[in-house]
Amino acid sequence: MKSVKLILIPILFLGAVALIKAQDIPPTTTLVYPGTDGKLVYVADSLGNKIPDFSNAGYKGGGVPIPYVANKVTVWPVLGDNSANIQAAIDKVSALPLDASGFRGAVLLKMGTYELEKPITIKASGVVLRGEGMSEIGTILIGKIPKDRQAYGRGGLVNISGPKAIAPQEDTKQIITDKYVPVGARSFNVASAKGFKVGDKILVRRIGNQDWIKEIGEDSISAGRNKWRPFNITYDRVIVDIKGNTITTDVTIFTAVDARWGGGEILKYTDERIEQSGIENLRGISEYNPSVRQKTYGNMDRDKLDPKFQYQGEEYFSDENHVSNFIVISNAKNVWIRNISALHFATSVIQSNAGSKWITVQDCESWEPVSQRWGGRRFIYQMNGQLCLVQRCFSQKGRHSFVLQNAEASGNVFLNCEAVNPYSTSEPHNHWVNGVLYDNVKAPLTARYWDYIIGWAGANIVFWNCEGDFLVQSPPTAKNYSFGHIGINAVIFNAGLQDLKKPNGHVESMDYHVTPKSLYLTQLKERLGIEAVMNVITEGQSWK
C-alpha cells in the first residue's frame, strides 16, 4: 500500500498543478481572439459587422509619443489677477513662426500660484502651456469666483480653441453605392471617385432617415418634444487608397451605412483647425463659496424629482457659482493634455467638443468636484470629438466620470482609467454615441437605453476587461458588448430610469478577464508595431 501511495501522490500533485495553470490562462472571446499566428481574428456577423479597430485613437492617430516642445517665454506669478500676463505670453508665442515640426514653442509657468479672473486661450497651432508640476507645490492656476459667469460661456478656465471649424465642400459630394457598409469596414464604393485622391481629407456621412428613427424606436417616445428627428453621423477620415470607384479610408466606420435608412455619402472639407498644441504639468483649482452646502444628494439621475427620489446624507459643498470647466478643446486636432490635476470644478476637468480629433489625455487626476449631485454636473472626462484616447486617468466623486455625448463622439478609447466614489456610471450618455472602447477601466459602466429623455445613448460600444457593476443593452440595428468583465451584470445607479425590457447586449466571460489583456494596445501593435505601443505606455503598464 505504501508503494501505491508513493505513486498516486505525485500524480495527483501534477494534476493539481496542471489545473492551476489552466485556470491561470485567460479565456478568449468568440468574436475577437488571437489566431494560430498570434494575430487577432475578427468574427463578423451575417451582415459583415465586426468589433472595430480602435487603434487610431490618440495624438497623431495613435502610437506617436507626445513631443517635448522648447520653452520660448517664461512667466512668474504676480499678486492679483494673472490672466492678462499669461494670455500675453501665449499670444507672443502664437506670433512666432512654425518650425519644421509644426511647433512655435511653449509658455513655461514657473512654480507658484496664479489667480485667474478671466479664461485664457490658445488660439494658434504649435503652442504649449507648461507648468512645473501638478502637485500642491507645482504650478497652480486658481479660477476665481467669476464676477460675470457669462465671461466663460461653455468654455473653460484654460482653452485650446481654433477660430474656425472645418468647412464641408458640398459640391464634391459623392453617393456611397453599397447597399450596406458594415461596422468595422474601411472600404466602400462611390458613384465616382474621379475627383478624389489619396491623402484627401473627407467626411463620411452615414445618413439616418425617419425610417431608421422608427426602427430604433425613437419616434414613439411618450414625451413628444423628445422624439428623435432624422440625423446624420459624420466621420472625419483620410483617404489611403483608391481602386476604381472603391475608396479606402484610414479608420473604420462605427455605425453601419444602410441603404434602407438613407445610405451614405462622402465629400471633401477645408480644414482650418489648429493643431500640435498641448497643456501639461500643472494644477487647476476652481474657487468656490464653502458656505453653500446641502444634504440632499439630488435626483441621482432618476427620472423624477419628487422627494422620494431625493435622499439625505452628510452635508456637502454644493456651490455652483464658480468656474465649471478646467480645460476645453474646440476646433482642434492633434492635441495633448498630460500630467494635470484638478480640484472643485463643477462640470468637466477636460472636455473635447465635437469637431475635435486625435487627442490624447493621460495621467490626469480629478479630486473633490463641487456642485450639486444631479443632471448636467460632474462629467469629468468628456470626450465629444473623434478618435480621442484617455489613459491612466483618475476621477473621484464624479458622476459620469468617463463620458461621451452625441453621435459625432466616435472612435474614442478610455484605457486603464479609474473612478472611485462615483455618484453615477461612466458611459455613452446621449444620442447614439458610437464605436467607443472602455479598456481595463475600473468604474461602474453602462451602454444602454437611458430613458425617454435621452433614448439610446450608445451603439457599438465595447467593454474589455473592465471591473465594476455594469449594464449592457443593444439597440436595434447595432450591438453593445462586454468581454471579460469582473462585476455584477446589474447597475447600482439610475434604478428609476432604465428600461430593463430592452434587449441585452453581448456578454462573454463574466468574472474572468480575457486575452489579450488590452484590446487597444494589441490592435495598435498589429497596425504599427511594438514601437508604437512603447511610445504610449509607461513602465509597468501591462497590456499583453
C-alpha positions in Angstrom: 0.0 0.0 0.0 2.9 2.3 0.7 4.2 1.9 -2.8 0.8 2.7 -4.2 0.6 5.9 -2.2 4.0 7.0 -3.3 2.9 6.6 -6.9 -0.5 8.3 -6.5 0.7 11.4 -4.6 2.9 12.8 -7.3 0.3 12.1 -10.0 -2.4 14.0 -8.0 0.1 16.8 -7.3 0.9 17.1 -11.0 -2.8 17.1 -11.9 -3.4 19.9 -9.4 -0.5 22.0 -10.9 -1.9 21.4 -14.4 -5.4 22.5 -13.2 -4.0 25.7 -11.6 -2.0 26.6 -14.8 -5.1 26.0 -16.9 -7.2 28.3 -14.7 -4.4 31.0 -14.9 -4.7 31.2 -18.7 -7.3 33.8 -19.6 -10.1 32.6 -21.9 -10.7 34.1 -25.3 -13.9 35.5 -26.8 -15.8 34.2 -29.8 -15.8 37.5 -31.7 -12.1 38.6 -31.5 -9.3 36.4 -30.4 -5.6 35.6 -31.1 -5.3 33.2 -34.1 -2.7 30.5 -34.5 -0.3 33.1 -35.9 -0.8 35.3 -32.8 -2.7 37.9 -34.7 -6.3 38.9 -33.8 -9.1 37.1 -35.7 -12.3 39.1 -36.0 -15.6 37.1 -36.5 -18.2 39.0 -38.4 -22.0 38.6 -38.2 -24.2 37.8 -41.2 -24.1 41.4 -42.4 -20.3 41.7 -42.0 -20.3 43.8 -38.8 -17.4 43.1 -36.5 -15.5 44.5 -33.5 -13.8 47.6 -34.9 -10.2 48.6 -34.8 -9.9 51.3 -32.2 -6.1 51.8 -32.5 -6.3 55.2 -34.4 -7.4 56.9 -31.2 -4.9 59.4 -29.7 -2.4 62.1 -30.7 -1.4 61.8 -34.4 -3.7 58.8 -34.9 -2.2 56.6 -32.1 1.3 55.2 -31.4 3.1 58.5 -31.6 5.0 59.8 -28.5 3.9 63.2 -27.1 6.7 65.6 -28.0 8.7 67.9 -25.8 8.4 71.5 -27.2 11.1 74.0 -26.2 10.2 76.9 -23.8 10.1 80.3 -25.6 8.5 82.5 -22.9 8.7 82.2 -19.1 6.1 83.6 -16.7 6.3 84.1 -13.0 3.3 84.5 -10.7 2.2 88.0 -9.5 -0.2 89.2 -6.9 -3.7 89.5 -8.0 -5.0 88.6 -11.4 -2.5 86.7 -13.7 -4.8 86.1 -16.7 -3.5 89.1 -18.7 0.1 88.1 -18.2 -0.4 84.5 -19.2 -2.6 85.4 -22.2 0.1 87.9 -23.4 2.7 85.2 -23.2 0.6 82.8 -25.1 -0.1 85.5 -27.8 3.6 86.2 -28.0 4.5 82.6 -28.7 1.5 82.3 -31.1 3.1 85.1 -33.2 6.3 83.1 -33.7 6.8 81.1 -36.9 6.1 77.4 -37.0 9.2 75.2 -37.1 9.6 72.2 -39.4 7.7 70.0 -36.9 4.8 72.4 -36.7 5.6 73.9 -33.3 6.1 77.5 -32.2 7.1 77.0 -28.6 6.0 76.6 -25.1 5.0 79.1 -22.4 6.5 78.0 -19.1 4.6 78.9 -16.0 7.1 78.8 -13.1 6.2 77.1 -9.9 3.7 79.1 -7.8 0.1 80.2 -7.6 -1.6 82.1 -10.3 -5.0 83.7 -9.7 -7.1 84.0 -12.8 -10.2 86.2 -13.1 -10.7 85.5 -16.9 -10.3 82.5 -19.1 -7.0 82.0 -21.0 -7.0 80.6 -24.6 -4.5 79.0 -27.0 -5.8 80.2 -30.4 -2.9 79.2 -32.7 -1.2 75.9 -33.8 2.0 74.8 -32.2 1.7 76.4 -28.8 2.1 74.6 -25.5 1.2 75.7 -22.0 3.5 74.1 -19.5 3.8 74.2 -15.7 6.4 72.9 -13.2 4.3 70.2 -11.6 0.7 69.1 -10.8 1.1 68.9 -7.1 0.4 71.4 -4.3 3.9 72.7 -4.7 3.8 72.9 -8.5 2.2 75.4 -10.9 -1.3 76.1 -9.6 -4.0 78.0 -11.6 -6.9 79.2 -9.4 -10.1 80.2 -11.2 -11.5 82.9 -9.0 -15.3 83.1 -8.4 -16.3 85.0 -11.6 -17.9 88.4 -11.3 -19.6 87.7 -14.6 -20.3 84.0 -15.3 -21.1 84.8 -18.9 -17.4 85.5 -19.4 -16.8 81.8 -19.5 -19.8 80.7 -21.6 -19.4 77.0 -22.2 -15.6 77.3 -22.2 -13.0 76.5 -19.6 -10.5 78.2 -17.3 -8.0 77.2 -20.0 -9.0 76.6 -23.6 -7.4 75.3 -26.8 -9.8 76.8 -29.3 -9.3 77.4 -33.0 -11.2 80.3 -34.6 -12.7 78.2 -37.4 -14.3 74.8 -37.7 -14.0 72.5 -40.7 -15.9 73.7 -43.8 -17.6 70.9 -45.9 -17.3 71.3 -49.6 -20.8 70.2 -50.6 -20.0 70.4 -54.4 -17.6 67.5 -54.0 -20.3 65.1 -52.7 -20.4 61.5 -54.0 -23.0 58.9 -53.0 -21.9 55.6 -51.4 -23.4 53.0 -53.8 -23.1 49.9 -51.5 -26.4 48.7 -50.0 -24.7 48.0 -46.8 -21.3 49.0 -45.3 -20.8 47.2 -42.0 -19.3 48.3 -38.8 -15.5 47.8 -38.9 -15.2 48.5 -42.6 -12.8 51.0 -44.1 -13.6 50.5 -47.8 -16.7 51.3 -49.8 -17.8 52.2 -53.3 -18.9 55.6 -54.5 -20.6 56.7 -57.7 -17.4 58.3 -59.0 -14.0 58.5 -57.3 -12.6 60.7 -60.1 -12.5 63.8 -58.1 -10.7 62.3 -55.1 -7.0 61.3 -54.5 -5.0 59.5 -51.8 -4.4 61.9 -48.9 -7.7 63.8 -49.3 -9.5 64.7 -46.0 -13.1 63.6 -46.3 -16.3 63.4 -44.3 -18.1 60.1 -44.5 -21.8 60.8 -43.8 -23.9 58.0 -42.5 -27.5 59.1 -43.1 -30.3 58.2 -40.7 -33.7 58.9 -42.1 -37.2 58.8 -40.5 -37.5 55.1 -41.2 -34.3 54.4 -39.2 -35.6 56.6 -36.3 -38.8 54.4 -36.3 -36.7 51.2 -36.5 -34.8 52.1 -33.3 -38.0 53.1 -31.6 -37.2 56.8 -31.1 -40.3 58.0 -33.0 -42.8 57.0 -30.3 -41.4 58.4 -27.1 -44.2 59.4 -24.8 -42.9 63.0 -24.4 -43.3 64.4 -27.9 -40.6 67.0 -27.5 -38.0 64.2 -27.0 -38.8 62.3 -30.2 -35.7 62.0 -32.3 -35.6 63.6 -35.7 -33.5 62.2 -38.6 -29.8 63.0 -38.3 -26.5 62.2 -40.0 -23.4 60.7 -38.3 -20.2 62.3 -39.7 -16.8 60.6 -39.7 -13.7 62.6 -40.2 -11.4 60.5 -42.4 -8.3 60.5 -44.7 -8.3 58.5 -48.0 -5.4 56.0 -48.0 -6.2 54.1 -51.2 -8.4 54.3 -54.4 -9.0 51.5 -56.8 -11.6 52.4 -59.5 -14.5 53.7 -57.5 -13.6 51.9 -54.3 -12.3 54.2 -51.6 -10.4 53.0 -48.5 -10.0 55.3 -45.5 -7.6 55.3 -42.6 -10.2 54.5 -40.0 -13.3 52.3 -39.9 -16.9 53.4 -39.6 -18.7 52.7 -36.3 -22.3 52.7 -37.4 -23.3 50.7 -40.5 -24.2 52.6 -43.6 -27.5 51.1 -44.8 -29.4 52.0 -47.9 -32.7 51.3 -46.1 -32.0 54.2 -43.8 -30.7 56.6 -46.4 -27.3 55.2 -47.3 -24.3 57.4 -47.1 -22.1 59.9 -48.9 -18.6 61.4 -48.9 -17.3 64.9 -49.5 -14.1 66.9 -49.1 -13.7 69.6 -46.5 -11.5 72.6 -45.8 -9.6 72.1 -42.5 -8.5 75.3 -40.6 -8.5 73.7 -37.2 -5.4 74.4 -35.0 -3.2 71.6 -34.1 0.0 70.5 -32.3 -0.9 72.2 -29.1 -0.9 70.9 -25.5 -1.3 71.6 -21.8 0.9 69.8 -19.3 2.3 69.6 -15.8 0.1 71.9 -13.8 -2.9 72.0 -11.4 -6.2 73.8 -11.7 -8.4 74.8 -8.8 -11.9 76.3 -9.0 -12.5 78.7 -6.1 -16.0 78.3 -4.6 -18.1 79.5 -1.7 -17.8 76.9 1.1 -20.8 78.3 2.9 -23.1 76.9 0.2 -24.0 73.4 1.3 -26.8 70.9 1.2 -27.7 67.4 2.4 -29.8 66.1 -0.5 -27.9 64.1 -3.0 -30.1 65.3 -5.8 -32.1 63.1 -8.0 -29.1 60.7 -8.7 -30.1 60.5 -12.3 -33.6 59.3 -11.6 -36.4 60.4 -14.0 -38.5 62.1 -11.3 -37.5 64.9 -9.0 -40.1 64.4 -6.3 -38.9 63.9 -2.7 -39.0 60.1 -2.7 -36.1 60.2 -5.1 -34.1 62.7 -3.1 -32.4 61.3 0.0 -30.5 62.8 2.8 -26.8 62.3 3.6 -23.9 64.1 5.1 -23.8 67.8 4.2 -21.6 68.5 1.2 -20.3 71.6 -0.7 -22.8 72.4 -3.4 -21.9 75.9 -4.7 -22.3 76.3 -8.4 -21.4 79.9 -8.9 -17.8 79.2 -9.8 -15.8 78.0 -12.8 -17.4 74.9 -14.2 -14.7 73.5 -16.6 -11.0 73.4 -16.4 -9.8 72.6 -19.9 -12.0 72.8 -23.0 -10.8 71.8 -26.6 -12.6 73.1 -29.7 -11.8 73.3 -33.4 -8.5 71.5 -32.8 -6.7 68.2 -33.7 -3.5 66.5 -32.6 -3.7 67.9 -29.1 -2.5 66.5 -25.8 -3.3 67.1 -22.1 -1.0 65.4 -19.7 0.0 65.4 -16.0 -2.8 67.6 -14.9 -4.6 67.6 -11.5 -7.9 69.4 -10.9 -9.9 70.3 -7.8 -13.5 71.5 -7.3 -14.7 72.0 -10.9 -18.4 71.6 -11.3 -18.7 70.0 -14.7 -15.6 68.8 -16.6 -11.9 68.7 -15.9 -11.3 68.0 -19.6 -13.8 68.4 -22.4 -13.3 67.9 -26.1 -16.1 69.3 -28.2 -17.5 68.0 -31.5 -15.1 68.8 -34.3 -12.0 67.9 -32.3 -9.9 64.9 -33.4 -6.8 62.9 -32.4 -6.5 64.0 -28.8 -4.6 62.3 -26.0 -5.4 62.9 -22.4 -3.2 61.0 -20.0 -2.0 60.8 -16.4 -4.6 63.3 -15.1 -6.5 63.4 -11.8 -9.8 65.0 -10.7 -10.5 65.5 -7.0 -13.4 66.8 -4.9 -15.7 68.3 -7.5 -18.0 71.0 -6.1 -21.6 71.0 -7.4 -25.0 69.6 -6.7 -25.1 65.9 -7.4 -27.6 65.6 -10.3 -28.1 66.2 -14.0 -25.6 68.1 -16.1 -22.8 68.1 -13.4 -19.6 66.2 -12.9 -19.0 64.9 -16.5 -15.3 64.7 -15.6 -13.5 63.5 -18.8 -16.0 64.3 -21.5 -14.9 63.3 -25.0 -17.4 64.6 -27.6 -14.9 64.6 -30.5 -13.5 61.7 -32.5 -10.5 59.4 -32.1 -9.6 60.6 -28.6 -7.5 58.5 -26.1 -7.9 58.9 -22.4 -5.5 56.8 -20.5 -4.3 56.3 -16.9 -6.7 59.0 -15.7 -8.4 59.1 -12.3 -11.7 60.6 -11.1 -13.0 60.9 -7.5 -16.7 61.7 -6.7 -17.6 62.3 -10.4 -21.0 61.3 -11.8 -20.3 60.4 -15.4 -16.5 60.3 -14.9 -15.6 58.9 -18.4 -18.4 60.0 -20.7 -19.3 61.0 -24.2 -22.3 62.8 -25.8 -23.9 62.8 -29.2 -23.3 60.9 -32.4 -20.1 62.6 -33.5 -18.4 61.2 -30.4 -16.9 58.1 -32.0 -13.7 56.0 -32.1 -12.8 57.1 -28.6 -10.9 55.0 -26.1 -10.7 55.0 -22.3 -7.7 52.9 -21.2 -6.6 52.0 -17.7 -8.7 54.6 -16.1 -10.4 54.5 -12.6 -13.4 56.2 -11.0 -13.7 56.0 -7.2 -16.7 57.0 -5.1 -18.7 57.8 -8.2 -22.3 59.1 -8.0 -23.3 57.6 -11.3 -22.0 55.5 -14.2 -19.3 56.1 -16.8 -21.0 55.7 -20.2 -22.0 56.9 -23.6 -24.6 59.4 -22.4 -26.6 60.9 -25.2 -28.0 60.4 -28.7 -26.2 57.5 -30.3 -22.6 57.8 -29.3 -21.0 55.1 -31.4 -17.9 53.0 -31.6 -16.3 53.5 -28.1 -13.9 51.2 -26.2 -13.6 51.0 -22.4 -10.4 49.0 -22.0 -9.4 47.9 -18.5 -11.5 50.6 -16.8 -12.4 50.3 -13.2 -15.8 52.1 -12.8 -19.5 51.3 -12.9 -20.3 51.2 -16.6 -23.4 51.3 -18.8 -24.1 51.1 -22.5 -27.9 51.2 -22.7 -31.3 52.7 -23.3 -31.2 55.7 -20.9 -34.8 56.9 -20.7 -37.5 58.8 -22.6 -35.4 62.0 -22.4 -32.2 60.5 -23.9 -33.2 57.3 -25.6 -30.4 55.0 -27.0 -27.3 56.6 -25.6 -24.7 54.4 -27.2 -24.2 51.9 -30.1 -21.4 49.5 -30.9 -19.8 50.1 -27.6 -17.2 47.7 -26.3 -16.2 47.0 -22.6 -13.0 45.0 -22.5 -11.6 43.5 -19.3 -13.3 46.2 -17.1 -14.2 46.0 -13.4 -17.3 47.2 -11.7 -21.1 46.9 -11.9 -22.4 47.2 -15.4 -25.4 47.1 -17.7 -25.2 46.4 -21.4 -28.2 46.6 -23.7 -28.2 46.6 -27.5 -30.3 48.9 -29.7 -32.0 47.8 -32.9 -29.6 47.9 -35.9 -26.5 47.8 -33.6 -24.8 45.9 -30.8 -23.1 46.7 -27.5 -20.6 44.3 -25.9 -18.9 43.3 -22.7 -15.9 40.9 -22.7 -14.1 39.7 -19.6 -16.0 42.0 -17.2 -15.4 41.4 -13.4 -18.5 42.7 -11.7 -22.3 42.3 -11.4 -24.3 42.5 -14.5 -26.6 45.0 -12.9 -26.3 48.6 -12.1 -26.3 50.4 -8.7 -27.3 53.8 -10.1 -30.3 55.1 -12.2 -32.7 52.4 -10.9 -35.6 54.6 -11.7 -34.5 55.3 -15.2 -33.6 52.3 -17.3 -36.0 50.2 -19.3 -34.8 46.7 -18.4 -37.1 45.2 -21.1 -34.7 46.4 -23.8 -32.6 43.7 -25.5 -29.5 42.6 -23.6 -26.1 43.2 -25.2 -23.5 40.6 -26.0 -21.8 39.5 -22.8 -18.9 37.0 -22.6 -16.7 35.7 -19.9 -18.2 37.3 -16.8 -15.9 37.4 -13.8 -12.8 36.3 -15.9 -10.6 38.6 -17.9 -9.9 37.5 -21.4 -6.9 37.6 -23.7 -5.4 39.9 -24.9 -5.3 42.0 -21.8 -5.7 45.2 -23.7 -7.6 45.3 -27.0 -6.5 48.8 -27.9 -2.8 48.2 -27.4 -2.9 44.9 -29.2 -4.7 46.5 -32.1 -2.1 49.3 -32.1 0.8 46.7 -32.1 -0.7 44.9 -35.1 -1.2 48.1 -37.1 2.0 49.9 -36.3 4.3 47.5 -34.5 5.7 47.1 -30.9 7.5 50.5 -31.0 4.1 52.3 -31.3 2.9 50.5 -28.1 6.1 51.5 -26.3 5.6 55.1 -27.3 2.3 55.4 -25.4 2.6 53.2 -22.4 4.5 53.7 -19.2 6.8 51.2 -17.4 4.6 48.7 -15.6 1.5 49.3 -17.8 0.5 45.7 -18.6 -1.1 45.1 -22.0 -0.3 41.6 -23.3 
